[in-house]
Structures are given as C-alpha cells and as structure tokens.
C-alpha cells in the first residue's frame, strides 16, 4: 500500500470488495459478508464518504480484530496491515462457507453487506454442498412396500457382488438406507436406484428424449419421458440414441462388413451418465434432456456451478452417494473426470470432440456427426464398395438374418416391437438397397441376405 493506491481507493469509494469503517461497530458483519462472497478489504479509520478519520493502530487493536474473526462460525482467516493511521483487514474468500456471526449470515451485495433471509440461507447451504439432495431421507418412502428387490438384484449383478447377507445389511452398506428404532429409512439416492416407482417420489428425475425432423427443433418426430431407476434411465436413453442413429455399411467383398457409425455411442453414454449423476436435484422444474437433430445430438442439464469449478478438470461430485453407486456398477468414475473421458473416447473413435457450453443455469454438450460417416454416406459413386445407411431396427434385422438365415414380417415386428406398416417400410428399404432379397409368396414371404452389387451406390434414406 502506498499513498497513490490509497488515494485511488478512497476516490473510487466502497464497492463489492472494499468497505470503509470508522470504528468497530458491526465489524463482524463485514468480515462474514466478505468471507461468504469473494473476499475483500475493510479500511478501518475511514468514513463512508472516503475521508480519513484515523485510528490508533496498536497490537491490542490487532488482537481484538483477530478475536472477532475467530469468534465467527467457523473461524475466518484474515490478515491485518496498516498504513499510517489506517488499519486494513484483508478477508479471504471462505473455504468452508457459509460463515455466521452473532448477528446472523451476511453476504456482499454491491457495496453493501446484506443479511440473508431464511430462504437465501437454505439456498446458500445447497449451493455450497452443505446439504446434499442424495443424502436427505425421503419420509414418504416405506420399506419394504416401496422397495424393488429386482432392481437391487440387477444392481448387484452389474457390480459383480453376491447377495450373501441380508438385504437390509446390503442397503445400509451401500449408504442408501439407515436403520433407526428397528425401521429402515431410505435416502433419496436409495429411492432413485431401488424404488419400485422412483418418479413417484422424485418426479423431476425423468429424462426427456426427443427426435426432431428439422435442424431448429420445431418439428418433433418422437418424444419420450424416460422413467425408472437412474441406471435404467441411462440404458433407455441409449436405446433411443441407437434406435435413431444411422450407420454406413461398407461392403468390400470380404465376409466381414465394416460399420461406420454416425455418433460415438460410448461417449454419449458417458455424457448421459454424468447428466443424471451430477444433476442439481433441488431444482424441480427442469428435466435432463437429450435432443436428437438431423445433424447433432445435444444434451441439456440445469445446473448450479459448484465452488472452484474448472471445466474439464473438476473433481467435484455434487451427489456423492449417487456417484459412488454408479462407480460400483462401472457407470462413470467417482472422480468426476467425465468430460475428459468423453474427449478420450471421441479421439479414440476418430469422432469430433463434443462442444461444451454453459451459462449461469444451463450446461450443454453437443455431439456432431462423424466426418468419416458423412463422407461415406454422402458419396454418389464408389468403385468397389457400397455404403448403405440403416437405422437400429434394420441393423438388428441384418444381425438376426445372419444368425437365422431369414426373417419374416411377423418376426421383424416381434424383434423391434413396431407396427406392420413400419416393418414393411423398413424391410422394403433393405430390399431396395440390395441388402435383403425377397423369398416366397405373400403368405410365406421371407427376407434373406443377398450380395451387394459392386460399383453401384444404393439410394440413401432414413426410415424412422
């Protein structure tokens, strides 16, 4: 500190990180407000108008100020400097927010220290991770009435664990339930994983998926609200992605065809896992959303930025128990490195790294089509190979015929759970593109694999 710097501060006046005080009155309030915000400095011995009044700087005074900081809950770290007859109290941003003094909880709003209301205190606790949604007990859940034994069995199978002890012991060890006075109480993590109807207790845990015909997202072809336990939701979202994703089949005359997929499924799956694992479940008005456009897949999350968040490098885990449960079944990693894992998968599969966007309330991950897929699917002439774009239903049909030699319309309907009209349209597309050949009359019509004519490119289409 020098005279020039002090003169500039006094001229600019009080602000978000600067407070002038003549004496000790309400000093603890100012210290708490800075610690709960971004830190700041209190200039003791200066009037609100920026006039130097001065104060006697002694060791006793410094000790008294330190006691004020120590009496806050929890203690606040400060350092004290002096310049001539002004005492400067440097308050760091707190590492263990929120902080409280005898007058209550305060935060810095512009150039003022404002007392927080009840609701603001609750939101502050939530945003700082002092209250975690997945750890809160769900009082409406009744064990064993609302508990799904099959979901636990599936979870243990995925985790590679045997059910060698009592169910209640397993649930307690997993951290999803606690026994009190002979009764088992479930927390929200337990509800989201093992309830018969998780959305009856947490309705906003559904995952919305939508397929759009246009690039702007105005014309919806298909939309679903996916419910179930969190690990079931992940699998159902990925079924939707695979159903409507396309693949270019490269036929080179060799027995084994080469598949060039439109999107990196494992990277998308990782993004879906992260979206349900780190969701801000205190927000009731927004579902996780996956939007499937003709040229991209976009995953949207409502979020609250965690403290010290560094995009792509954070080890922040908003929901500790949920993250641990996913890690046990090898869905994502507990360390919160999901974004880096997604990038690694994309690079390994030679797919574009997803675009990451975020603002105060929303977080977006956008996947673009593979350049190799676009190159193959968009060619008009090929000399020794043919690329045909198929949807997930048609791919399953090809694999079915490879195993069973042929497929009927009724078998296609049963395999893909579609209408007769959709089955015929899908199968006719395969015939038109030289993948299938018809065999038999109308009543006994079958479809079998046929060789693809070299040098001829079949017409590209989308059969949804």
C-alpha positions in Angstrom: 0.0 0.0 0.0 1.2 3.5 -0.9 -0.3 6.9 -0.9 -1.2 6.8 -4.5 -3.0 3.5 -4.2 -4.8 4.6 -1.1 -5.9 7.9 -2.7 -7.3 5.9 -5.7 -9.3 3.6 -3.4 -10.6 6.5 -1.3 -11.6 8.3 -4.5 -13.4 5.3 -6.0 -15.3 4.6 -2.8 -16.9 1.5 -1.3 -17.6 -1.4 -3.6 -18.1 -5.2 -3.8 -14.6 -5.8 -2.3 -14.0 -2.6 -0.4 -15.6 -1.4 2.9 -14.9 1.8 4.8 -15.5 1.8 8.6 -14.8 4.5 11.3 -14.8 2.0 14.2 -15.7 -1.5 15.4 -19.4 -1.3 15.1 -20.7 -4.3 13.1 -17.2 -5.3 12.0 -18.0 -9.0 12.3 -20.9 -8.5 9.9 -18.5 -7.1 7.2 -15.9 -9.8 7.8 -18.6 -12.5 7.4 -20.1 -10.9 4.3 -16.7 -10.9 2.6 -15.9 -14.5 3.6 -19.3 -15.6 2.2 -18.6 -13.8 -1.1 -15.4 -13.3 -3.0 -13.3 -11.8 -0.2 -12.4 -8.1 0.3 -10.8 -5.5 2.5 -12.1 -3.4 5.4 -10.4 0.0 5.8 -10.7 0.9 9.5 -10.4 4.6 10.3 -12.2 5.8 7.1 -15.6 7.3 6.9 -18.3 6.1 4.5 -17.6 9.2 2.3 -13.9 8.1 2.0 -12.5 10.7 4.4 -9.6 9.6 6.6 -10.5 9.9 10.2 -7.7 7.6 11.5 -7.5 5.1 14.3 -4.9 4.2 16.9 -3.0 1.2 15.4 -1.8 -0.9 18.3 -1.1 -4.6 18.9 -4.0 -4.7 21.3 -6.3 -3.4 18.5 -5.0 -6.1 16.0 -5.5 -8.8 18.6 -9.1 -7.6 19.2 -9.9 -7.8 15.5 -8.4 -11.2 15.3 -10.7 -12.3 18.1 -13.7 -11.0 16.2 -12.7 -13.2 13.2 -12.1 -16.2 15.4 -15.5 -15.8 17.1 -17.3 -16.2 13.7 -18.6 -19.7 12.9 -16.5 -21.2 11.6 -13.3 -19.1 12.1 -12.5 -16.7 9.3 -8.9 -16.3 8.1 -7.8 -12.7 7.9 -4.5 -10.8 7.7 -4.0 -7.2 9.0 -2.0 -4.5 7.5 -1.6 -0.8 8.4 -0.8 2.3 6.5 -0.1 5.5 8.6 -3.2 5.7 10.9 -5.5 3.3 8.8 -5.9 -0.4 9.6 -6.6 -2.7 6.6 -8.3 -6.0 7.3 -7.8 -8.5 4.4 -10.5 -11.1 4.3 -10.1 -14.1 2.1 -13.0 -15.8 0.4 -14.0 -18.6 2.7 -13.2 -22.2 2.1 -15.9 -23.5 4.4 -19.0 -21.4 3.6 -21.4 -20.3 4.8 -20.0 -18.2 7.7 -22.0 -16.7 10.6 -21.5 -14.1 13.2 -23.6 -13.2 16.3 -26.0 -11.1 14.1 -26.6 -13.9 11.5 -25.5 -14.8 8.0 -24.4 -12.0 5.6 -23.2 -11.7 2.0 -21.9 -8.9 -0.1 -24.3 -7.2 -2.5 -22.6 -4.5 -4.4 -21.1 -2.1 -1.9 -23.3 -3.3 1.0 -23.3 -6.3 3.4 -26.8 -7.7 3.4 -28.3 -10.1 5.9 -29.5 -13.3 4.2 -33.1 -14.3 4.5 -34.2 -17.8 5.6 -34.7 -19.0 2.0 -31.4 -17.4 0.9 -29.6 -19.3 3.7 -31.1 -22.6 2.6 -30.1 -22.0 -1.0 -26.6 -21.0 0.1 -26.3 -24.2 2.0 -27.4 -26.2 -1.0 -25.1 -24.3 -3.4 -22.1 -24.9 -1.2 -22.9 -28.6 -0.9 -23.6 -28.5 2.8 -27.0 -30.0 2.1 -26.8 -32.8 -0.5 -30.0 -34.0 -2.1 -29.0 -37.6 -2.3 -28.2 -37.8 1.4 -31.6 -36.5 2.5 -34.1 -39.0 4.0 -37.3 -39.5 2.0 -40.0 -39.7 4.7 -42.7 -40.9 2.3 -40.8 -44.0 1.2 -41.9 -47.1 3.1 -39.7 -50.2 3.3 -40.4 -52.9 2.1 -43.6 -51.7 0.4 -41.9 -49.3 -2.0 -38.7 -51.2 -2.4 -37.9 -53.2 -5.6 -35.9 -56.3 -4.9 -35.3 -57.0 -8.6 -33.6 -53.6 -9.0 -31.2 -54.4 -6.2 -30.5 -57.8 -7.7 -29.8 -56.2 -11.1 -27.5 -53.7 -9.4 -25.6 -56.4 -7.6 -25.2 -58.3 -10.8 -23.8 -55.3 -12.6 -21.5 -54.6 -9.6 -20.3 -58.2 -9.5 -21.4 -58.6 -5.9 -23.1 -61.7 -4.4 -26.1 -61.4 -2.2 -24.6 -63.3 0.7 -26.0 -61.1 3.5 -29.4 -59.7 4.4 -31.0 -57.2 2.1 -31.2 -54.6 4.8 -27.4 -55.0 5.5 -26.6 -54.6 1.8 -28.7 -51.4 1.6 -27.0 -50.0 4.7 -23.6 -50.8 3.4 -24.3 -49.1 0.1 -25.2 -46.0 2.0 -28.7 -45.7 0.7 -30.6 -46.6 3.9 -30.2 -46.3 7.7 -31.9 -48.3 10.4 -33.4 -46.4 13.3 -35.5 -48.0 16.1 -36.0 -51.1 14.1 -37.1 -49.3 10.9 -35.2 -48.8 7.7 -35.2 -45.3 6.3 -34.2 -44.6 2.7 -32.4 -41.5 1.5 -33.0 -40.0 -2.0 -30.2 -41.9 -3.6 -31.8 -45.2 -2.4 -35.1 -44.1 -3.8 -33.6 -43.1 -7.2 -31.9 -46.5 -7.5 -34.1 -49.0 -5.8 -37.7 -47.8 -5.5 -40.5 -49.5 -7.5 -41.6 -46.1 -8.8 -38.7 -43.6 -8.3 -40.6 -40.8 -10.1 -43.5 -41.0 -7.5 -41.0 -39.6 -5.0 -38.8 -37.5 -7.4 -41.0 -36.7 -10.4 -38.3 -34.4 -11.9 -35.8 -37.3 -12.2 -37.3 -38.3 -15.6 -35.1 -37.9 -18.7 -36.7 -36.3 -21.7 -35.6 -37.5 -25.2 -36.8 -36.0 -28.4 -36.2 -36.6 -32.1 -36.5 -33.6 -34.4 -37.1 -33.6 -38.2 -35.7 -30.1 -38.6 -32.5 -28.5 -37.6 -34.1 -25.9 -35.4 -36.1 -28.2 -33.2 -39.6 -27.2 -34.2 -40.9 -30.4 -35.8 -40.9 -33.4 -33.4 -41.0 -36.9 -34.8 -40.7 -38.8 -31.5 -40.6 -37.8 -27.8 -40.5 -39.8 -24.6 -40.3 -39.2 -20.9 -38.0 -42.0 -19.7 -38.6 -43.1 -16.1 -37.2 -45.8 -13.8 -34.1 -46.1 -11.6 -31.2 -44.0 -12.6 -29.2 -46.9 -14.2 -32.3 -48.0 -16.1 -32.8 -44.4 -17.4 -29.2 -44.4 -18.8 -29.9 -47.6 -20.7 -33.2 -46.5 -22.0 -31.8 -43.2 -23.2 -29.1 -45.1 -25.1 -31.6 -47.4 -26.7 -33.3 -44.2 -28.0 -30.0 -42.9 -29.4 -29.1 -46.2 -31.0 -32.6 -46.6 -32.5 -32.4 -43.3 -34.4 -28.7 -43.2 -35.1 -27.5 -44.3 -38.6 -24.6 -46.4 -39.7 -22.8 -46.7 -43.0 -22.2 -50.3 -44.0 -19.0 -50.7 -46.1 -19.1 -53.8 -48.2 -15.7 -54.6 -49.8 -16.4 -58.2 -51.0 -15.0 -59.6 -47.7 -17.2 -61.7 -45.4 -16.9 -59.2 -42.6 -18.6 -55.8 -43.3 -17.3 -52.6 -41.7 -19.6 -50.4 -39.7 -19.1 -46.6 -39.7 -21.4 -45.2 -37.0 -22.9 -41.7 -37.1 -22.0 -40.9 -33.4 -19.6 -42.3 -30.7 -22.1 -44.2 -28.5 -19.8 -44.7 -25.6 -19.0 -41.0 -25.4 -22.7 -40.1 -25.5 -23.4 -42.8 -22.8 -20.8 -41.2 -20.6 -22.4 -37.8 -21.1 -25.8 -39.2 -20.2 -24.4 -40.8 -17.0 -22.8 -37.6 -16.0 -26.1 -35.7 -16.6 -28.0 -37.9 -14.1 -25.1 -38.4 -11.7 -24.4 -34.7 -11.2 -27.9 -33.3 -11.8 -28.9 -30.5 -9.4 -31.9 -32.4 -7.9 -33.0 -29.5 -5.8 -34.3 -27.8 -8.9 -37.8 -29.3 -9.6 -38.7 -27.5 -12.8 -36.3 -29.0 -15.3 -35.6 -32.5 -16.6 -32.4 -33.7 -18.2 -33.0 -33.5 -21.9 -31.5 -35.2 -25.0 -32.4 -33.6 -28.3 -31.7 -35.6 -31.5 -31.4 -33.3 -34.5 -30.6 -34.3 -38.1 -27.0 -33.2 -37.7 -26.3 -33.3 -34.0 -27.2 -34.7 -30.5 -27.5 -32.2 -27.7 -27.7 -33.0 -24.0 -29.1 -30.2 -21.8 -28.8 -30.0 -18.0 -30.0 -27.5 -15.5 -27.1 -26.9 -13.1 -25.7 -24.8 -10.3 -22.0 -24.0 -10.7 -20.0 -25.7 -7.9 -17.3 -23.8 -6.0 -13.9 -23.6 -7.8 -15.4 -25.3 -10.9 -12.8 -25.7 -13.7 -14.4 -27.0 -16.9 -12.9 -30.4 -17.8 -10.6 -30.5 -14.8 -13.0 -30.6 -11.9 -13.1 -33.4 -9.4 -16.4 -32.0 -8.0 -19.1 -34.5 -7.1 -22.5 -33.0 -6.4 -24.2 -36.2 -5.3 -21.6 -38.4 -3.5 -23.8 -41.4 -2.9 -25.2 -41.4 -6.5 -21.7 -41.1 -7.9 -20.5 -44.0 -5.7 -23.4 -46.2 -6.8 -22.7 -45.5 -10.4 -19.0 -46.3 -9.9 -19.8 -49.6 -8.3 -21.6 -50.7 -11.5 -18.9 -49.2 -13.7 -21.1 -46.4 -14.9 -18.7 -43.4 -14.9 -16.0 -42.6 -12.4 -16.3 -41.2 -8.9 -13.5 -38.7 -9.5 -15.7 -36.5 -11.7 -13.5 -36.7 -14.8 -16.4 -37.4 -17.2 -15.6 -34.6 -19.6 -12.1 -35.8 -20.1 -13.2 -39.4 -20.6 -15.7 -38.3 -23.2 -12.9 -36.5 -25.1 -10.7 -39.5 -24.9 -13.4 -41.8 -26.3 -14.1 -39.4 -29.1 -10.4 -39.2 -30.1 -10.1 -43.0 -29.9 -13.1 -43.5 -32.2 -12.0 -40.7 -34.6 -15.1 -38.7 -33.8 -15.4 -34.9 -33.2 -14.9 -33.8 -29.7 -18.2 -32.5 -28.3 -18.9 -28.8 -27.9 -19.3 -27.7 -24.3 -21.4 -24.6 -23.5 -22.6 -23.3 -20.2 -24.2 -20.3 -18.6 -25.5 -19.4 -15.2 -28.2 -22.1 -15.2 -27.7 -24.5 -18.1 -25.0 -26.8 -19.3 -24.9 -28.2 -22.8 -22.9 -31.0 -24.5 -23.3 -31.2 -28.3 -22.1 -34.2 -30.3 -21.6 -33.7 -34.1 -21.7 -36.5 -36.8 -18.5 -38.4 -37.6 -16.7 -36.9 -40.5 -16.0 -40.3 -41.9 -19.6 -41.2 -41.7 -20.6 -38.1 -43.5 -18.0 -38.7 -46.2 -19.1 -42.3 -46.8 -22.9 -41.7 -46.5 -22.7 -38.7 -48.8 -20.8 -40.2 -51.8 -22.6 -40.6 -55.0 -20.3 -43.1 -56.7 -18.0 -45.8 -55.4 -15.8 -48.1 -57.4 -15.6 -51.3 -55.3 -17.9 -50.8 -52.4 -21.4 -49.6 -51.4 -22.4 -47.7 -48.4 -26.0 -48.1 -47.1 -27.4 -46.1 -44.2 -29.5 -48.2 -41.8 -31.3 -47.4 -38.6 -31.1 -49.5 -35.4 -34.1 -51.7 -36.3 -32.7 -52.6 -39.7 -29.2 -53.3 -38.2 -30.9 -55.7 -35.7 -32.7 -57.4 -38.6 -29.4 -57.9 -40.5 -27.9 -59.5 -37.5 -31.0 -61.6 -37.0 -30.8 -62.9 -40.6 -27.0 -63.6 -40.2 -27.9 -65.9 -37.3 -31.2 -67.4 -38.6 -30.8 -67.2 -42.4 -34.0 -65.3 -43.0 -36.7 -63.1 -41.3 -40.4 -62.8 -41.8 -42.5 -59.7 -41.4 -44.0 -61.0 -38.2 -40.6 -61.8 -36.8 -39.4 -58.3 -37.7 -42.5 -56.9 -35.8 -41.7 -59.0 -32.8 -38.0 -58.2 -32.8 -38.4 -54.5 -33.0 -41.9 -54.0 -31.5 -43.2 -51.9 -34.4 -46.3 -51.8 -36.5 -46.9 -53.8 -39.6 -46.6 -50.7 -41.7 -43.2 -49.7 -40.2 -41.9 -53.3 -40.6 -42.8 -53.4 -44.3 -41.3 -50.0 -44.9 -38.0 -50.9 -43.2 -37.8 -54.3 -45.0 -38.6 -52.7 -48.4 -35.8 -50.2 -47.8 -33.4 -53.1 -47.2 -34.6 -54.8 -50.4 -34.3 -51.6 -52.4 -30.7 -51.2 -51.2 -29.7 -54.7 -52.1 -29.2 -55.9 -48.5 -32.2 -58.2 -48.5 -33.9 -60.3 -51.2 -37.5 -61.5 -51.0 -38.2 -65.2 -51.0 -41.5 -66.9 -51.2 -45.1 -65.8 -51.8 -47.2 -63.2 -50.0 -48.4 -65.5 -47.2 -44.9 -67.1 -46.7 -42.8 -64.1 -47.5 -39.3 -64.2 -46.1 -36.3 -61.9 -46.4 -32.7 -63.2 -46.7 -29.3 -61.6 -47.1 -28.0 -61.1 -50.6 -24.7 -60.0 -52.0 -24.3 -56.3 -52.8 -23.5 -55.4 -56.4 -20.1 -53.8 -56.6 -19.8 -50.4 -58.1 -23.4 -49.4 -57.5 -24.5 -46.9 -54.8 -28.0 -47.6 -53.5 -30.2 -44.6 -52.7 -29.8 -43.3 -49.1 -32.8 -42.9 -47.0 -34.0 -42.5 -43.4 -36.7 -44.9 -42.2 -37.8 -43.9 -38.7 
